[in-house]
Structure formats: structure tokens, C-alpha cells
Amino acid sequence: MNIESFVSKEFGEDELAYLKKIRTGGDNNSKGGQYELYFAVAKICEIAANEADHNDFEISRQEYGFVDDLTVRCLSKAKKKNYQLKNSSNSAANWDDDVNFRFDLQHRIDSNFYQCPDNKQVLVVSCPKKDKANQLKIPSNLKGIGFSEFFPYKLNLFEQINETENLKNNFKEICDSTELQVADYAFRLILAALISNSSRMSVAGILESANRMGRPGIFRMSADQDTIPEWLDQKCRAFQDVTVSVESGHFIVNYNNLRVTIGKDISEPSIQVLDGLTTLREFIHYLMSTAISEL
């Protein structure tokens, strides 16, 4: 059963039509939303700085759901947290009946469709006064499920980091540096990795992708992070729009959302084989045949 069938069966056709309307709006705005992207980077940094296993956390944007701007999953604990972001100080950032409706439905979807009973729905606003007012409007049926959160927004990225204390401290941890210039550079790398990779990716994969973009790497990776073999890294770099990352103990080669999963124990091919992979088609075919042989 897919999510549309679930919503139709559990909630009705009106709710399904509303879900499709939300999805259409999200697709139309998927290339924008700087506030949403900045918040996503902040969450990635928070996890990277405070969690031991970066592979255990997945980030996705614009998921198909009633609360869809950002989703954070903890895989080992079946935990799911969804964020709806409003960069506004007017009524658009109000906690209202529509927020109640969407948060309640998303909670039920997460619990019964995604099998994540530990789920939370969060309204994020850029105005601290709105946040305080919203916290007083959360109804009793959403207590412990629905939350309001303040996240500032600055047009200048340097100011965004410097004036967001948690973000600044997290960059100190993951970059092992107190220099704001380093944090600014690291922020841009993570942002680029977030935009250029697939819509759902582990925090480990995002950091690995960002680290490769910014050679020499500036991020302190989690202890269990595997190193991408030099031959695989160089071969991926030889072709445009091909990236490689580490997720859950495997290497993931990605080209335009075509993902090839390779075991971490893959052997380095001979020079003759590598030299013979002169086209992207030949390279992808080789990786797929290797992946198949490991099943």
C-alpha cells in the first residue's frame, strides 16, 4: 500500500486531495526556500556534532506528506521528526487550525504507515515572538507530538552562523576549528552537498560528499566512517555529475538519482580494467555487475 492509498482508506478522499495539493506546492517550490535549506544544514550539523553514528540518521526534503519541508529519521530507533518552516513574522507563521489538522494526520501516518510510533511534528518560525505565541496555542491532543521552534534567518550567511549560537558551536565540533571563516566554508560545502545529492540521504553520506567537494577535507567524520577507495573516488570524479558516498557500510555511486550500492569490501580492479572503462555507461555497467556478484 502506498501513502495515497493509506490516506484515502484511513482519512478519506478530501484529505487525499489536500495531500496532493500540498505535494504540488512543494514540487513547485523545491528549488527555492533558502530558509528551509539553512535549517536543514543546521540539523545536519547538530547530528554530526552530537551523534556517534552518522549513518543512523537520514535527512530528506519535501517528502510526500502533510508536514513536508524537512524530515529527520533515526533508523535504529524508528524515530521520525518532521518540520514545517515559515520564514515570516505575520499570520503565515501562526499556529492555526490548519497546522492542527496537518500535524494530527501526519502523526497518524508516521505511527501507522511508516511504523514510527516515536514521531514529532514541528513548526519552525523565524520570529521569536511568533514562536512564543505558538507554544501557547498547541492543543491538548498534540501535546508531546506537536512543537513550535524558533530558528533565525539572516540574509548574510556569515551572520547566520555567528548569530545562531548552537550552529556556531556545532561547527566548532565537526570542523575542530573556532574560525568563523572555516564555519562559513563548511556551511557552503554541506549546502552544496545537500542540494546536489538525492532527496533522502544519510548524514554520513552528506558529510562525505561535502568533504570531497572541499579538499582537503575539513570535517571530523564519525569513527565508523569508511574511507572511499582512491581508485573509486578518482573514477567517479572523471565523469560529470557522478558522486560517491558512504552509507550504512556501503559505497553509493549516484548519477542523476541512479544509485548503485557496492559492498565496502570491493576489490580494486586491475589497471587494464580501469583504463578500459572510458565511458560513463561502461563504468556504471561495471559497478552494477560487481554489485550483483556480491549478492
Summary of the structure (lengths in Angstrom):
residues: 295
radius of gyration: 20.7
end to end distance: 27.0
largest distance: 67.5
contacts: 901
relative contact order: 0.10
helix: 50%
strand: 18%
